[in-house]
Amino acid sequence: MSSDERTTMTQTQWRTPDDIRADFSAAMSHMYRTEVPLYGELLDIVHSVNAATLQRTPELAARLKAAGEADRLDSERHGAIRVGTAAELAMLRRAFAVMGMAPVGYYDLSLAGVPVHATAFRPTTQAALNRNPFRVFTSLVRLELIEDEDLRRRSAELLSDRQIFTAGAIELIALFERQGGLGDADAARFVAEILETFRWHGDARVDAATYDRLHAAHRLIADVVSFRGPHINHLTPRTLDIDAAQAEMLARGIRAKAVIEGPPRRAVPILLRQTSFTALQETVRFSGNETAGTHSARFGEIEQRGAALTPAGRELYDRLLAAARGGDGSQASDYPARLADAFGAFPDDEDALREQKLAYFHYSATGKAAPVGDRGDTADLSGLLAAGAVQATPIVYEDFLPVSAAGIFQSNLGGGEQKAYSGAAAQEAFEQALGAPVADPFALYAQMEQASVSAVLAQVRGAAGGSGG
């Protein structure tokens, strides 16, 4: 088919961005399982833990099904990559747009000792998230934080002539933008081409001496600058019980993190809890050196997602987390006990979270008749909830936590590596590199909540009006 013929295709003939995203997520998972066999064992652990959790708590299974989340659980993944230049970041934004993924949130990790800032590319509507919630946490290295001026210049030179996308990927991104979609054949080719950007290549672009200098500046800088592309450094499945998954990892002899990042275990999970196994020592070949070396970058991670918090809820979370971590931000041996004690001040009941406006909720009709007043009007939302005509379910947190992300990065960069940077958040510079503003996650959750309120009130009142006619 010629280019002119392709542009005459109607929109209904394009493969949807949701389908392309699902295809890419599955292809990425297959590739990563081949490259990192231990990832396959993580998937086995998560599958068995989730099955046991759903069997043990049938009410949770019913809620996931009612919310449209049950089908997404087995395929849910988030990946993480690191890029080196504004041009790489901007092209990634265009590539992810083909898959219906937009940049959401700004994360500054420099103050936590990691010289990057980041965003998360993900779907933004409830329907798209339930179809496939694939996310990619994407970090841009901040070369300005390298103190050694010569090394900073050398790093910029190395990145300036790097091309992380195939010619085919670039062509198909431009085609998508020009005609507004991709047909089945082009979509399949796009998935194959863009997958090459995330593939591991063990041949470094630098010699051993340069690698050692980069490594001394920061291991993450060495990971970004030294290689051909932003190899996927972890691919994370979602578990319903991260404590059980962590215990199973240890039981199988997998070297898991000592501490689960994020909030403590709760009756009502909130935000995001993460654990991982430590980074693999992988063989690399340095430029001009026949002797092989090693590099640590890729690791395995598991996550458990809870309720999305409002700004008030997030402020409370950040304050309690800071209190548990202490003034120096450390995680001492008694950290789990300190964390649990600190979070005793955070309500652990859905009604309290909703009434105190600490979390976002999705509202849906239960099928029970709504009470009708003397004037034929139905109750407001609170009255409908009290009468059982409407139910509230926490909206899933789809984003990330900078302290937790930094903790995962640090633990997989050797554990003991702690650096402090004077650089502050630079969202404007990041968005300039990205070529677009990042979406506000709080606004997206508020929109989801309000949409569900409007829909359920119309449904319940419509049903009440119909039954009374």
Number of C-alpha atoms within 10 A of each C-alpha: 5 6 9 9 8 14 16 9 15 12 14 9 11 18 18 19 20 22 17 21 27 19 17 21 25 16 15 23 19 12 15 22 17 12 13 16 10 17 23 17 16 23 19 12 20 26 19 14 20 21 14 14 17 15 12 11 10 11 11 15 16 13 13 17 12 12 16 15 19 15 13 17 18 15 16 22 23 23 22 20 19 25 25 25 20 18 15 22 22 16 17 20 19 19 22 21 20 24 25 19 25 22 27 25 18 24 23 22 25 22 18 20 18 26 24 25 22 25 25 25 28 26 27 20 15 18 13 18 20 19 20 26 26 27 27 22 20 23 25 22 22 20 19 13 17 18 11 13 12 10 16 17 13 15 21 16 12 15 20 13 8 16 13 20 20 13 11 14 21 16 12 22 21 15 17 21 14 10 17 14 25 27 18 15 10 16 25 15 16 23 20 17 19 24 20 18 19 22 18 19 14 17 15 21 20 21 14 20 12 18 23 14 15 25 17 12 18 19 23 23 25 22 24 24 29 24 23 22 27 24 24 21 22 23 24 27 23 24 27 22 19 22 18 16 23 24 12 18 20 14 10 10 8 17 14 19 21 13 17 22 20 24 23 22 17 15 10 13 23 26 21 22 25 27 25 26 24 23 20 16 13 13 13 18 20 23 17 11 12 8 10 13 15 12 19 20 22 23 22 24 23 26 24 22 21 20 22 26 25 19 13 12 20 17 13 17 22 14 13 21 21 17 16 23 17 13 8 7 13 11 15 12 10 9 15 18 11 19 21 17 14 20 21 12 11 15 16 15 12 19 11 13 21 15 10 12 15 23 26 26 26 20 25 21 20 15 12 12 17 22 17 14 9 6 6 11 13 19 19 11 17 11 14 20 18 12 15 16 20 23 18 19 17 22 22 22 20 23 20 21 17 18 20 20 18 20 25 22 22 20 20 24 19 14 13 9 14 13 14 11 15 9 14 11 16 13 18 13 11 24 19 12 17 23 16 14 17 19 17 12 19 17 11 15 25 18 14 19 19 16 13 18 19 12 14 21 20 12 14 24 19 13 14 18 14 9 9 9 5
